C-alpha cells in the first residue's frame, strides 16, 4: 500500500458519516486496545465488533501504528491506561443514555421514569390546602366569607361569635406594613395605652435605688429591688411581666442583656421601661399599656383585649392601636404604609379588615 492509497483511506475514515456516530470507531478501539489491558475495559467495549465502512473492503486495523505516548510528569499511573479509561467512561455514558430513553407502551404513549427524592426542611411541609384543621375550626370558619374585607364593627362582632373554646381567648391584631426593619429609618417600636385595658394582670418589677425605692412600692410595684434583684435575675428568677428601671441603674442592668433580651424584658426608653418617673410608668402598665414592634417581615402583632370584652370596649382598644401605629410611622417608610390588617382570636381564623374604612372610622358618641 503506497502513500496515496493510505491517505485516501484515511480521508474516508474521517468522513462526516462516521463523525456523527455516537459509537467509538474502529480506529479508536484499535488504538486503545493495542496498548490497554483487557481487564480495564468494560464488557461492552470488549464485545464491540466494528462494521466495515464499505462492502468491498475494510480498513485493516494493523495498517496503522499507534503513536507512542510519553509519560506525563503529573501522572503517577501508567500512561497507556488513560485512553482506555476515557473510552470506558464514554461507553458507560452511552449505555446510561440508552437505558434512560423513553420506553413506549402498547398504546404508543411514552413512559418516562422519574426518580423521587425525599423532601427536607420547609419543602417537606404540607401546603396550606392540604393541611388538616379541627372540626371546631372548620365549623367556625364557615361563619365568615372568604376574601371579604370587613368594616371594624362587623369584624369585631364576628370575632366574638367565633370564640367557642373552654377558656377566654385573647383578641389579637396583625398589621402588615410597607417597611423593611433591617434599615434604621424603617424600624417601628412603640407603646399604646389601651383605654379599656388588656384583661390580664400585669406583674411589674422595678430596679431602682435610694428614695425611689419607696416610691415604687407605694405606686403598686409587685417587686422592687436593686443589686439583690439583679443577682436573682442572673440566677434565673423571671416571675414578672414587665421590668422597669431607673436611668441610674442601667449600667448594672446592661449585664443582663443576654438573659432579658430574648424574652423581651430588657428595659428600653422607647418602650417606656426606662424612666425617672417610675410611679407613672407603673400605673400605665397596670392600666393596659402595651408595647409592640414590627418583626423582620414588617408585621406588627399586638393584643387589644379579651374575647369576653364588650364589642364597644374591643372597638375602642382596636382603634387606639390603629391610631398609634399610624402616628409612629417610621420616617423611611415610602409609598403605601398599610398593606393589610387582620384581627382574630387566639384559636380562631383571621378576619381581613378594610384599610380605608379602618383609618377613617370614628367612634360613636356614646362609646
C-alpha positions in Angstrom: 0.0 0.0 0.0 1.6 3.3 -1.1 1.3 6.7 0.4 -1.5 8.0 -1.7 -3.8 4.9 -1.1 -3.1 5.3 2.6 -4.1 9.0 2.6 -7.3 8.2 0.6 -8.3 5.5 3.1 -7.6 7.9 6.0 -9.8 10.6 4.4 -12.6 8.1 4.0 -12.2 7.1 7.7 -12.7 10.8 8.7 -15.9 11.1 6.6 -18.9 13.0 8.1 -20.9 9.8 8.3 -18.5 8.5 10.9 -18.3 11.8 12.8 -22.0 11.7 13.6 -21.9 8.2 15.1 -22.1 8.0 18.9 -20.3 4.6 19.0 -16.5 4.6 19.2 -14.9 4.0 15.8 -12.8 1.0 14.8 -9.7 3.2 14.8 -10.3 4.4 18.3 -10.9 0.9 19.7 -7.9 -0.5 17.8 -5.7 2.4 19.0 -6.8 1.8 22.6 -6.8 -2.0 22.6 -3.3 -2.1 21.2 -1.8 -0.8 24.4 -4.6 -1.1 27.1 -5.2 -4.1 29.3 -8.3 -6.1 28.5 -9.3 -6.2 32.2 -9.5 -2.4 32.2 -12.2 -2.4 29.5 -15.9 -2.8 30.2 -17.7 -5.8 28.7 -19.5 -3.5 26.2 -16.1 -2.5 24.7 -14.6 -6.0 24.8 -17.5 -7.4 22.8 -17.7 -4.5 20.4 -17.3 -5.5 16.7 -16.9 -2.7 14.2 -18.7 -2.8 10.9 -16.8 -2.2 7.7 -17.2 1.2 6.0 -17.8 -0.3 2.6 -19.0 -3.6 1.2 -15.8 -4.2 -0.8 -13.1 -3.6 1.7 -12.5 -2.6 5.3 -9.7 -0.7 6.9 -7.2 -3.1 8.3 -6.6 -2.3 12.0 -3.0 -3.4 11.8 -2.2 -0.9 9.0 -1.8 2.0 11.5 0.9 2.1 14.0 0.0 3.6 17.4 1.8 6.7 18.4 4.0 6.4 21.4 2.7 8.3 24.4 5.3 9.9 26.6 4.7 9.6 30.3 3.5 12.8 32.0 5.3 14.2 34.9 2.0 14.9 36.6 0.5 11.4 36.4 1.7 8.7 38.7 -0.1 5.9 36.9 0.9 4.2 33.7 0.3 6.5 30.6 -1.3 3.8 28.5 -4.2 3.4 30.8 -5.6 7.0 30.3 -7.1 6.5 26.7 -8.7 3.2 27.8 -10.2 4.8 30.8 -11.6 7.6 28.7 -13.2 5.1 26.2 -14.6 3.2 29.1 -16.3 6.2 30.5 -17.6 7.2 27.1 -19.1 3.8 26.6 -20.7 3.8 30.1 -22.3 7.1 29.4 -23.7 5.8 26.1 -25.2 2.8 28.0 -26.8 5.0 30.6 -28.4 7.2 27.8 -29.8 4.1 26.2 -31.2 2.8 29.5 -32.8 6.2 30.2 -34.5 6.6 26.8 -38.3 6.6 26.7 -40.0 3.3 26.7 -43.1 3.1 24.6 -46.0 1.1 25.8 -48.6 -0.9 23.8 -50.8 2.2 23.3 -47.9 4.2 21.8 -47.5 6.5 24.8 -44.1 7.3 26.2 -43.4 6.4 29.8 -40.5 8.2 31.5 -39.2 7.0 34.8 -38.9 9.9 37.3 -36.8 9.4 40.4 -38.5 10.9 43.5 -36.2 12.2 46.3 -37.4 12.8 49.8 -38.0 16.5 50.6 -36.4 18.1 53.6 -36.9 21.3 55.6 -39.7 23.7 54.6 -40.2 21.8 51.3 -41.5 18.8 53.4 -44.3 20.8 55.0 -47.8 20.4 53.7 -49.3 23.0 51.5 -52.0 25.3 53.0 -54.7 23.5 51.1 -53.5 20.1 52.3 -53.4 20.9 56.0 -56.0 19.4 58.2 -58.0 21.5 60.7 -60.1 20.5 63.6 -63.8 20.2 63.3 -64.3 23.1 65.6 -62.1 25.4 63.4 -63.8 24.3 60.2 -67.2 25.0 61.6 -66.4 28.5 62.8 -64.6 29.2 59.5 -67.9 28.9 57.7 -69.2 31.9 59.5 -67.0 34.4 57.5 -66.9 35.0 53.8 -63.6 34.1 52.1 -61.6 37.1 50.8 -64.0 39.6 52.0 -62.8 42.8 53.7 -64.9 43.7 56.7 -65.6 47.0 58.4 -64.5 47.4 62.0 -67.8 46.9 63.7 -68.9 43.8 61.8 -65.4 42.4 62.2 -65.4 42.8 66.0 -68.9 41.2 66.2 -67.8 38.3 64.1 -64.7 37.8 66.2 -66.8 37.4 69.3 -69.1 35.0 67.5 -66.2 32.8 66.5 -64.9 32.2 70.1 -66.2 28.9 71.4 -63.3 27.4 73.4 -63.4 26.4 77.0 -61.1 29.3 78.0 -61.3 33.1 77.4 -59.4 33.8 74.2 -57.3 36.9 73.6 -58.2 39.3 70.8 -55.3 39.9 68.5 -54.5 42.4 65.7 -51.9 41.8 63.0 -50.9 44.7 60.7 -48.7 44.2 57.7 -46.8 47.4 56.9 -44.8 48.5 53.9 -41.5 48.8 55.9 -38.2 46.9 55.9 -36.9 46.8 59.6 -33.4 46.0 58.5 -33.0 49.7 57.8 -32.7 52.0 60.8 -35.1 54.6 59.4 -37.8 51.9 58.9 -37.9 50.3 62.3 -41.1 50.5 64.4 -41.2 50.1 68.1 -43.6 52.0 70.4 -46.3 51.6 73.1 -50.0 52.2 73.2 -52.3 52.8 76.1 -55.4 50.7 75.7 -58.3 52.7 77.3 -60.2 49.5 78.3 -57.1 47.5 79.5 -55.8 44.2 78.3 -57.8 41.9 80.6 -54.7 40.5 82.1 -53.0 41.0 85.4 -49.5 42.5 84.8 -46.8 41.8 87.4 -44.3 44.7 87.4 -40.8 44.6 88.8 -38.7 47.7 89.4 -35.0 48.1 89.5 -34.1 51.3 91.4 -32.2 52.6 94.5 -32.3 55.4 97.0 -35.5 57.3 97.7 -37.2 56.0 94.5 -37.3 52.6 96.3 -40.2 53.7 98.5 -41.9 55.5 95.6 -42.1 52.3 93.6 -43.5 50.3 96.5 -46.2 53.0 97.1 -47.1 53.1 93.4 -48.1 49.4 93.4 -45.0 47.6 92.1 -45.0 43.9 92.7 -41.3 43.6 93.0 -38.8 46.3 94.0 -35.0 45.8 94.3 -31.6 46.8 93.3 -28.4 44.7 93.3 -30.2 41.9 95.0 -32.9 41.7 92.3 -30.2 41.8 89.6 -28.5 38.8 91.2 -31.8 36.9 91.4 -32.4 37.5 87.7 -28.9 36.4 86.9 -29.7 33.1 88.7 -32.9 32.6 86.7 -35.7 34.4 88.5 -38.3 35.5 85.9 -41.6 35.8 87.8 -42.6 39.2 86.4 -44.2 40.5 83.2 -42.6 44.0 83.0 -39.2 45.2 84.2 -38.9 49.0 84.8 -35.5 50.5 85.6 -34.4 54.0 86.6 -31.7 55.6 84.5 -29.1 55.3 87.2 -29.5 51.5 87.2 -28.9 50.9 83.5 -25.1 50.4 83.7 -25.8 47.5 86.1 -28.7 46.2 84.0 -26.6 46.1 80.9 -25.0 42.8 82.1 -28.5 41.1 81.9 -28.9 41.8 78.2 -28.3 38.1 77.2 -30.9 37.0 79.7 -33.6 39.6 79.3 -33.2 40.4 75.6 -34.5 37.2 74.1 -37.5 37.3 76.5 -38.4 40.9 75.5 -38.0 42.1 79.1 -34.9 44.3 78.7 -35.7 47.9 79.8 -35.7 50.3 76.9 -36.5 54.1 76.7 -38.7 53.5 73.5 -40.8 51.1 75.4 -41.2 53.4 78.4 -39.5 51.0 80.8 -36.5 53.3 81.4 -37.8 56.4 83.0 -37.2 58.7 86.1 -41.0 58.9 86.7 -41.4 55.3 88.0 -44.9 55.7 89.6 -46.4 56.9 86.3 -44.8 54.0 84.4 -46.2 51.5 86.9 -49.7 53.0 86.6 -49.7 52.9 82.8 -48.6 49.3 82.6 -51.1 48.3 85.2 -53.9 50.0 83.4 -53.2 48.4 80.0 -50.1 49.9 78.3 -48.9 47.5 75.6 -45.6 47.5 73.8 -45.4 46.5 70.1 -42.8 46.3 67.4 -42.5 45.3 63.8 -40.9 41.9 63.2 -38.3 41.3 60.5 -41.1 40.9 57.8 -42.7 44.2 58.7 -45.7 42.8 60.6 -46.9 44.2 63.9 -48.6 41.8 66.3 -50.4 43.1 69.4 -53.3 42.1 71.7 -56.1 44.5 72.3 -58.3 42.8 74.9 -60.1 39.6 75.7 -62.9 37.9 73.8 -65.3 38.4 76.7 -65.0 42.2 76.4 -68.0 44.0 75.0 -67.9 45.0 71.4 -67.6 48.7 72.3 -64.6 48.0 74.5 -62.8 46.0 71.8 -63.6 48.6 69.3 -62.1 51.4 71.4 -58.9 49.4 72.1 -58.5 48.4 68.4 -59.0 52.0 67.2 -56.4 53.2 69.8 -53.9 50.6 68.4 -54.5 51.6 64.8 -54.0 55.3 65.6 -50.8 54.5 67.5 -49.3 52.6 64.6 -50.3 55.3 62.2 -48.8 58.1 64.4 -45.5 56.2 64.8 -44.9 55.8 61.1 -41.1 55.4 60.5 -39.6 58.3 58.6 -38.1 55.9 56.0 -41.4 54.4 55.0 -42.3 55.2 51.4 -45.4 54.7 49.4 -48.5 52.9 50.8 -47.9 52.4 54.5 -50.7 49.9 55.2 -50.7 46.7 53.2 -53.2 44.6 55.1 -54.9 44.3 58.6 -56.4 41.3 60.3 -58.0 40.6 63.6 -58.6 37.2 65.2 -59.0 35.3 68.5 -56.3 33.1 69.9 -57.8 29.9 68.4 -59.9 31.3 65.6 -59.5 32.2 61.9 -58.4 35.7 60.8 -60.8 38.4 59.6 -59.5 40.8 57.0 -60.2 44.5 57.6 -61.0 47.2 55.0 -57.9 49.5 55.3 -59.7 52.7 54.1 -62.7 52.2 56.3 -60.5 51.4 59.3 -58.4 54.6 59.0 -61.5 56.8 58.5 -63.5 55.2 61.3 -64.8 57.4 64.1 -66.2 56.2 67.4 -69.8 56.7 68.1 -70.6 59.5 70.6 -71.9 57.0 73.3 -68.7 54.9 73.3 
